Amino acid sequence: MVEALLVHAMRGLQAEVMAGWPSEKVPDIEGGLERFSHLAAKCGYARLFAWSILSGRKLSALKRGIARPAAELVHAGRVRTDAQAGRASPDIEDTLFAVVLFAITVFGDALYGPLLRRSVSLGDDADTGRRFRAWAARVFDVYRTQRRGESLGGSRR
């Protein structure tokens, strides 16, 4: 039952990528953060994943590569927008790392973002959460546009 819920959650997250890319604003990093934040926090996907991981479940239903099609769609969008802007495109590994960082940002914020914001004297309300996600979108966008074609991908040993 739990594994079926996790697969349903992954399919819902992928459906958001498929439906939201490209959007009117390409790339729509801030819109993506908001959509995924809704699924992670309001729909409870972040809590479901956290509970499953912390309780030691194997999560065998989440097969290797289950999110790869969505990541490849993101990569295709990056390649297309970089070509239009005359920038060198990243390799696929760079996009995969960016997708992982995006997911960590969304799920981490859903789980303990309000607590962390409060701990540094920011508000723990919904408006502060939206401002944080807008700020995070700008950070992602600066990386996307300023990398000068260099991948920050991990070294393969």
C-alpha positions as CSV (number, residue, x, y, z in Angstrom):
1,M,0.0,0.0,0.0
2,V,2.7,2.5,1.0
3,E,4.8,1.6,-2.1
4,A,1.7,2.2,-4.3
5,L,1.3,5.6,-2.7
6,L,5.0,6.4,-3.4
7,V,4.7,5.4,-7.0
8,H,1.5,7.5,-7.3
9,A,3.5,10.4,-5.8
10,M,6.3,10.0,-8.3
11,R,3.9,9.8,-11.2
12,G,2.2,13.0,-9.9
13,L,5.5,14.8,-9.7
14,Q,6.5,13.6,-13.2
15,A,3.1,14.7,-14.6
16,E,3.8,18.2,-13.2
17,V,7.1,18.3,-15.2
18,M,5.4,17.0,-18.3
19,A,2.5,19.4,-18.1
20,G,4.6,22.4,-17.0
21,W,7.5,22.3,-19.4
22,P,7.6,24.3,-21.4
23,S,5.3,26.9,-19.9
24,E,4.7,30.4,-21.1
25,K,7.8,31.4,-19.2
26,V,10.6,29.2,-20.4
27,P,12.2,28.0,-18.2
28,D,9.6,28.5,-15.4
29,I,11.8,27.7,-12.4
30,E,9.8,29.7,-10.0
31,G,6.5,28.2,-11.2
32,G,8.1,24.7,-11.0
33,L,9.2,25.4,-7.4
34,E,5.6,26.5,-6.5
35,R,3.9,23.5,-8.2
36,F,6.3,21.0,-6.6
37,S,6.1,22.8,-3.3
38,H,2.3,22.3,-3.4
39,L,2.7,18.6,-4.1
40,A,5.5,18.1,-1.5
41,A,3.9,20.1,1.3
42,K,0.2,20.4,0.8
43,C,-0.4,16.9,-0.7
44,G,2.0,15.4,1.8
45,Y,4.5,13.7,-0.6
46,A,7.5,15.0,1.3
47,R,6.2,13.6,4.6
48,L,5.3,10.3,2.9
49,F,8.8,9.9,1.4
50,A,10.5,11.0,4.6
51,W,8.5,8.6,6.7
52,S,9.2,5.7,4.3
53,I,12.9,6.4,4.2
54,L,13.3,7.0,8.0
55,S,11.3,3.8,8.8
56,G,13.8,1.8,6.8
57,R,11.5,0.8,3.9
58,K,13.4,-0.5,0.8
59,L,11.2,1.5,-1.6
60,S,11.6,-1.1,-4.3
61,A,8.7,0.3,-6.3
62,L,10.8,3.3,-7.0
63,K,12.9,1.7,-9.7
64,R,16.2,3.1,-10.8
65,G,15.6,5.7,-13.5
66,I,11.9,6.2,-12.7
67,A,12.3,10.0,-12.9
68,R,14.7,9.9,-15.8
69,P,12.1,10.8,-18.5
70,A,11.1,14.0,-16.6
71,A,14.8,14.9,-16.2
72,E,15.4,14.3,-19.9
73,L,12.6,16.6,-20.7
74,V,14.1,19.3,-18.4
75,H,17.5,18.7,-20.2
76,A,15.9,19.1,-23.6
77,G,14.4,22.4,-22.4
78,R,17.8,23.6,-21.2
79,V,19.5,22.7,-24.4
80,R,16.8,24.5,-26.4
81,T,16.9,27.7,-24.3
82,D,20.7,27.7,-24.3
83,A,20.8,27.4,-28.1
84,Q,18.3,30.3,-28.4
85,A,20.5,32.4,-26.1
86,G,23.7,31.4,-27.8
87,R,25.1,29.6,-24.8
88,A,26.9,26.2,-24.7
89,S,24.6,23.5,-23.3
90,P,25.4,21.4,-20.3
91,D,25.8,17.7,-20.5
92,I,23.0,15.5,-19.2
93,E,24.8,14.8,-15.9
94,D,24.7,18.5,-15.1
95,T,20.9,18.5,-15.6
96,L,20.5,15.4,-13.5
97,F,22.4,17.0,-10.6
98,A,20.3,20.2,-11.1
99,V,17.1,18.1,-10.9
100,V,18.4,16.4,-7.7
101,L,19.2,19.7,-6.2
102,F,15.8,21.1,-7.2
103,A,14.1,18.1,-5.6
104,I,16.2,18.4,-2.4
105,T,15.2,22.1,-2.2
106,V,11.5,21.3,-2.6
107,F,11.3,18.4,-0.3
108,G,13.6,19.9,2.3
109,D,11.6,23.1,2.3
110,A,8.4,21.2,2.7
111,L,9.7,19.2,5.6
112,Y,11.6,21.9,7.6
113,G,11.7,25.1,5.7
114,P,9.4,27.0,8.1
115,L,11.4,25.8,11.1
116,L,14.7,26.9,9.5
117,R,13.3,30.2,8.4
118,R,12.0,30.9,11.9
119,S,15.4,29.9,13.4
120,V,17.1,32.7,11.5
121,S,14.4,35.2,12.3
122,L,12.5,35.0,9.1
123,G,8.8,34.4,9.1
124,D,7.4,30.8,9.1
125,D,4.3,31.8,7.2
126,A,3.2,31.0,3.6
127,D,4.3,34.4,2.2
128,T,7.9,34.0,3.5
129,G,7.9,30.5,2.0
130,R,6.9,31.9,-1.4
131,R,9.6,34.6,-1.1
132,F,12.1,31.9,-0.3
133,R,11.1,29.9,-3.4
134,A,11.3,33.0,-5.6
135,W,14.8,33.6,-4.2
136,A,15.8,29.9,-4.8
137,A,14.5,30.2,-8.4
138,R,16.8,33.2,-9.0
139,V,19.7,31.2,-7.6
140,F,18.9,28.3,-10.0
141,D,18.5,30.8,-12.9
142,V,21.9,32.5,-12.1
143,Y,23.6,29.1,-12.2
144,R,21.7,28.2,-15.4
145,T,22.7,31.3,-17.3
146,Q,26.2,32.1,-15.8
147,R,27.9,28.7,-16.0
148,R,29.5,29.5,-19.4
149,G,29.0,26.0,-20.6
150,E,31.0,24.4,-17.8
151,S,29.5,21.5,-16.1
152,L,29.8,21.2,-12.3
153,G,29.1,17.5,-12.5
154,G,30.7,15.2,-10.0
155,S,33.9,13.4,-10.9
156,R,33.5,9.8,-12.0
157,R,36.1,7.7,-10.4
